[in-house]
Amino acid sequence: MTDHTILRRGWTTGACATAAAKSACAALLTGDFADPVTITLPNGSTADFVLAETARTDDTASAAIIKDAGDDPDVTHGALIRVTLRRATPGAGVVFRAGAGVGTVTRPGLPIPPGEPAINPVPRAMIRAALAEIAGPDPDFIVEIAIPGGAALAERTLNGRLGIVGGLSVLGTTGVVIPFSCAAWIDSIHRGIDVARAVGLTHVAGSTGRTSERAVQALHGLDDVALIEMGDFVGGMLKYLRRHPVARVTIAGGLAKMTKLAQGRLDLHSRRHAVDRAALADLARGCGGTTEVAARIMAANTTAEAFDIAAAAGIGLGAAVARAAWATAAAVLAPAAITLEIAVFDRAGALVASSGFRPVHDAAPLSDAGRNLRS
């Protein structure tokens, strides 16, 4: 029986560009495009690609591949990745250019400096190695990568916030796209922090969704670059900030997500962790709630309903959640020189409670049971 739960892997933009560059190099030197074309991935394995189009002039060769991202909802799935190759001045080495649909880096903090095409280091290394296979060591070529329609696709990414303008990035560290991988999202969190630090920002805000992002931006008057779309990966953001601190950090989210953080969860996805109603009822009792109120909170259908029950009873449950969430996050950040705030918003974006800003060195030391938060 076929296991329909197995998701099909795909290829990164960098792998597609490498294959197109290698085939174009063969055509430029021999007159014949390699099709299919085989490339070596960073782990030493190989992959084969079929060309979607080819073109030649007297001094250029171009090849293109349609990106197959497998079962991952990658914005570039089905995009055409086109590489045009021409010889460079002897001694120039491999020079990269951004064609239509490929962005240019404009802010510091990314792996590629401002002014360079947004082609990441691993794809650059893969392309250099592939060209050397055909042309010998130390080849001299101009490599122009284009992604038709890439500027429009880039509007659906975080590129603009990172300072990548004009199109998409050519990405990939392994050459392989793993469907629904957390790694890509966490990497984007890290790059957002890097850019914010590089441009000198002293306050960043991680949010669990668009509502909390807009709300925290309005609350503190933050620049777009200060906004980190962390989603459910609060742990990935906090652990990176511990090693690469920013002076002021706000973690913003809705009632359920911040309640999970208050209960010690660093992965806030609903499929992995549910809100512990009993723990929420205990928090309510700690704020003066009666046994009856606690029982109603435990029986609530949703976290929002539990908060409504507490509010009707005059219990500051939001403030209790903010304080407990602060303790969880601060324990991960300590001993970094960071002042931390937790902001809890409702579904309409109204502020329910804030922990206020406090230095994380005020956090209680981690117990042995809690040390896994730091891993």
VOGU-3710 file (C-alpha; in Angstrom, 3 decimals, decimal comma):
1> mtdhtilrrg> 0,000/0,000/0,000  1,286/3,464/-0,865  1,945/5,792/2,065  0,228/8,996/0,958  1,535/10,846/4,037  5,086/10,934/2,646  5,758/14,354/1,169  7,873/14,697/-1,958  11,085/16,695/-1,661  12,126/19,274/-4,236
11> wttgacataa> 15,071/21,385/-5,356  16,193/24,798/-4,138  16,490/27,807/-6,411  20,256/27,563/-5,952  20,336/23,959/-7,178  18,276/24,866/-10,259  20,564/27,811/-11,016  23,623/25,582/-10,635  22,272/23,060/-13,115  21,348/25,772/-15,612
21> aksacaallt> 24,787/27,388/-15,274  26,579/24,073/-15,812  24,583/23,277/-18,941  25,101/26,798/-20,316  28,829/26,447/-19,694  28,936/23,227/-21,684  27,135/24,956/-24,562  29,454/27,973/-24,452  32,559/25,780/-24,614  31,416/22,868/-26,790
31> gdfadpvtit> 28,316/24,101/-28,596  26,081/21,486/-26,953  23,876/21,920/-23,912  24,009/19,153/-21,321  20,421/17,885/-21,067  19,714/16,338/-18,662  22,430/17,929/-16,563  23,872/16,386/-13,411  25,119/18,470/-10,499  26,790/17,630/-7,207
41> lpngstadfv> 24,961/18,746/-4,079  26,750/20,045/-0,965  26,446/16,641/0,743  28,234/14,931/-2,169  25,179/13,298/-3,735  24,073/14,104/-7,274  20,861/15,307/-8,874  19,661/15,429/-12,478  17,750/18,309/-14,081  15,962/18,592/-17,426
51> laetartddt> 16,156/21,902/-19,295  13,049/23,917/-20,039  14,675/26,255/-22,573  18,019/27,051/-24,184  19,444/29,906/-26,258  22,802/30,800/-27,776  24,434/33,846/-29,331  28,003/34,378/-30,482  29,214/35,114/-26,959  26,488/33,887/-24,580
61> asaaiikdag> 24,658/30,722/-23,691  21,574/30,523/-21,529  19,689/27,612/-20,046  16,598/27,519/-17,868  14,999/25,037/-15,502  11,492/25,010/-14,036  11,816/24,798/-10,276  10,159/21,811/-8,648  9,817/22,418/-4,901  8,171/19,046/-4,330
71> ddpdvthgal> 5,230/19,191/-1,944  6,472/22,314/-0,194  4,283/25,455/-0,590  7,317/27,364/-1,883  6,489/30,691/-3,538  8,954/29,863/-6,340  7,511/26,418/-7,143  7,019/26,313/-10,925  9,143/29,402/-11,524  11,600/29,487/-14,426
81> irvtlrratp> 15,210/29,823/-13,251  17,275/31,129/-16,158  21,070/31,507/-16,249  22,893/33,398/-18,972  26,625/32,809/-19,145  29,321/34,822/-20,871  33,087/34,869/-20,601  34,657/37,365/-18,202  37,993/39,143/-18,387  40,806/36,691/-17,597
91> gagvvfraga> 41,483/36,707/-13,877  38,047/38,111/-13,010  36,825/34,780/-11,656  33,115/34,077/-11,462  31,093/37,307/-11,362  27,403/37,182/-10,403  24,742/39,494/-11,832  21,064/39,900/-11,000  18,832/39,462/-14,022  15,134/40,311/-14,133
101> gvgtvtrpgl> 13,305/39,025/-11,079  16,391/38,543/-8,904  16,813/41,060/-6,108  19,716/43,214/-4,998  20,850/43,514/-1,374  20,529/47,080/-0,055  20,995/46,667/3,717  23,838/45,266/5,816  23,406/42,190/7,988  22,781/39,560/5,309
111> pippgepain> 25,387/36,991/4,172  25,835/39,044/0,980  26,937/42,706/1,249  24,859/45,641/-0,023  25,061/46,220/-3,758  25,438/42,526/-4,580  22,835/40,325/-6,264  20,782/38,400/-3,709  22,485/35,114/-4,514  23,466/33,417/-1,275
121> pvpramiraa> 26,924/31,989/-0,505  26,094/28,283/-0,904  24,489/28,675/-4,373  27,491/30,797/-5,402  29,864/28,064/-4,250  27,804/25,373/-6,018  27,845/27,349/-9,273  31,593/27,982/-9,087  32,225/24,270/-8,516  29,922/23,250/-11,388
131> laeiagpdpd> 31,615/25,664/-13,796  35,029/24,353/-12,741  33,902/20,816/-13,626  33,387/21,957/-17,220  35,970/24,716/-17,693  38,725/23,646/-15,306  39,971/25,372/-12,138  39,572/29,126/-11,659  37,108/29,784/-14,503  36,277/33,321/-15,592
141> fiveiaipgg> 32,579/33,828/-16,313  29,791/36,325/-15,808  26,772/34,470/-14,424  23,456/36,290/-14,731  20,508/34,661/-12,983  16,973/35,706/-13,865  13,588/34,581/-12,561  10,815/35,902/-14,832  8,011/37,274/-12,665  10,282/37,223/-9,636
151> aalaertlng> 9,571/40,828/-8,648  5,877/40,034/-8,211  6,619/36,801/-6,359  8,973/38,658/-4,023  6,046/40,721/-2,757  4,835/37,512/-1,073  8,112/37,103/0,828  9,999/39,000/3,545  12,610/40,251/1,065  11,481/43,860/1,189
161> rlgivgglsv> 11,734/43,936/4,967  15,258/42,513/4,753  16,306/45,156/2,245  16,322/42,939/-0,847  14,771/44,966/-3,656  13,749/44,163/-7,191  13,049/40,470/-6,878  13,699/37,155/-5,222  16,737/35,676/-3,518  18,596/32,657/-4,871
171> lgttgvvipf> 18,686/30,469/-1,798  19,616/27,021/-0,581  22,117/25,417/1,755  21,640/21,754/0,848  20,158/21,978/-2,647  17,095/20,093/-1,408  13,726/21,516/-0,345  12,232/19,583/2,554  8,442/20,097/2,548  7,112/22,254/5,370
181> scaawidsih> 10,588/22,511/6,891  10,930/24,661/10,006  14,518/25,445/9,033  13,663/27,937/6,302  11,323/29,928/8,551  13,785/29,965/11,448  16,528/31,069/9,055  14,354/34,001/7,971  13,924/34,939/11,658  17,694/34,927/12,094
191> rgidvaravg> 18,246/37,050/8,980  15,653/39,560/10,184  17,498/39,930/13,486  20,822/40,251/11,659  19,511/43,076/9,479  17,928/44,892/12,431  21,226/44,748/14,328  23,271/45,791/11,311  21,203/48,939/10,733  21,521/49,882/14,397
201> lthvagstgr> 18,027/49,178/15,713  17,796/48,769/19,479  14,248/47,369/19,657  12,796/44,413/17,750  9,409/42,749/18,091  8,641/39,128/17,301  5,005/38,422/16,521  2,987/35,253/16,122  0,807/36,614/13,305  -0,252/39,635/11,280
211> tseravqalh> -2,731/40,965/13,861  -0,182/41,008/16,671  2,469/42,377/14,301  0,333/45,368/13,308  -0,698/45,893/16,921  2,827/45,872/18,350  4,073/48,139/15,572  1,377/50,670/16,444  1,985/50,252/20,181  5,673/51,136/19,946
221> glddvaliem> 5,916/53,024/16,637  8,367/50,494/15,222  9,987/50,530/11,803  9,148/47,620/9,500  12,735/46,359/9,817  12,177/45,902/13,562  9,298/43,479/12,978  10,273/39,802/13,099  7,623/37,404/11,825  8,428/34,530/14,176
231> gdfvggmlky> 5,125/32,679/13,826  5,119/29,673/16,156  8,918/29,582/16,444  9,398/31,750/19,526  12,149/29,390/20,684  14,091/29,866/17,468  13,928/33,633/17,899  14,818/33,694/21,599  17,769/31,334/21,281  19,239/33,377/18,428
241> lrrhpvarvt> 18,747/36,619/20,346  20,606/35,158/23,313  23,679/34,825/21,068  22,998/38,003/19,028  21,265/40,369/21,456  19,202/43,456/20,748  18,749/45,852/23,685  14,927/45,774/23,769  12,783/42,839/22,680  9,002/42,544/22,578
251> iagglakmtk> 7,315/39,179/22,092  3,775/39,802/20,865  0,968/37,352/20,316  -2,624/36,421/20,812  -4,254/34,904/23,864  -3,684/31,231/23,052  -0,112/31,568/21,788  1,022/33,654/24,745  -0,728/31,273/27,136  1,309/28,411/25,667
261> laqgrldlhs> 4,486/30,451/26,165  3,370/31,119/29,744  3,057/27,365/30,190  6,682/26,836/29,129  6,165/26,042/25,430  8,669/27,357/22,876  6,905/25,812/19,862  3,478/27,418/19,758  1,889/25,381/16,947  -1,577/24,056/17,714
271> rrhavdraal> -0,754/20,572/16,424  2,126/20,162/18,866  0,815/21,795/22,025  -2,642/22,713/23,245  -3,426/25,282/25,920  -3,495/23,563/29,321  -6,881/24,630/30,692  -6,052/23,300/34,166  -2,905/25,445/34,320  -4,914/28,442/33,116
281> adlargcggt> -7,465/27,780/35,859  -4,622/27,652/38,413  -3,407/31,047/37,185  -6,931/32,410/37,652  -7,054/31,054/41,198  -3,703/32,713/41,871  -5,295/36,023/40,836  -8,132/35,584/43,315  -10,510/33,545/41,194  -13,019/31,308/42,946
291> tevaarimaa> -13,273/27,558/42,567  -16,398/28,098/40,462  -14,600/30,468/38,085  -11,676/28,063/37,805  -14,063/25,233/36,928  -15,716/27,330/34,225  -12,291/28,191/32,748  -11,380/24,498/32,652  -14,637/23,784/30,813  -14,250/26,660/28,309
301> nttaeafdia> -14,293/25,699/24,623  -11,613/28,203/23,626  -8,846/30,216/25,240  -10,716/33,401/24,316  -13,775/32,139/26,189  -11,599/31,382/29,229  -10,305/34,956/29,187  -13,860/36,303/28,860  -14,880/34,279/31,933  -11,960/35,670/33,884
311> aaagiglgaa> -12,656/39,242/32,754  -16,331/38,975/33,770  -15,166/37,884/37,226  -12,791/40,830/37,487  -9,682/38,627/37,288  -6,564/39,971/35,559  -5,761/36,730/33,742  -4,013/38,519/30,871  -1,516/40,146/33,219  -0,817/36,787/34,870
321> varaawataa> -0,203/35,170/31,481  2,097/38,029/30,449  4,142/37,630/33,650  4,434/33,853/33,257  5,294/34,139/29,565  7,968/36,708/30,457  9,510/34,220/32,896  9,657/31,500/30,218  11,189/33,773/27,580  13,589/35,492/29,976
331> avlapaaitl> 14,934/32,129/31,147  15,932/31,367/27,536  17,458/34,812/26,909  19,449/35,112/30,154  22,153/36,232/30,706  22,064/38,355/27,530  21,906/42,138/27,964  18,274/42,332/26,877  15,253/44,110/28,309  12,182/41,998/27,531
341> eiavfdraga> 8,467/42,692/27,223  5,568/40,320/26,589  2,526/41,911/24,915  -0,754/39,975/24,794  -3,347/41,058/22,221  -6,888/39,918/21,487  -8,161/38,946/18,033  -9,019/42,551/17,217  -5,475/43,697/18,024  -6,379/45,380/21,321
351> lvassgfrpv> -3,756/45,140/24,047  -4,958/42,802/26,798  -1,864/42,986/28,980  1,849/43,753/28,958  4,526/42,479/31,285  6,366/45,784/30,933  10,047/45,924/30,017  12,390/44,236/32,499  16,022/43,113/32,120  16,227/39,362/31,656
361> hdaaplsdag> 18,861/39,064/34,374  15,870/39,453/36,716  14,671/36,032/35,542  14,749/33,139/37,983  17,536/30,627/37,249  16,481/27,635/35,197  15,778/24,448/37,094  17,263/21,206/35,815  13,858/20,367/34,340  13,811/23,645/32,460
371> rnlrs> 17,279/23,527/30,978  15,929/21,973/27,799  14,555/25,450/27,008  18,131/26,580/26,409  19,096/23,770/24,030
//
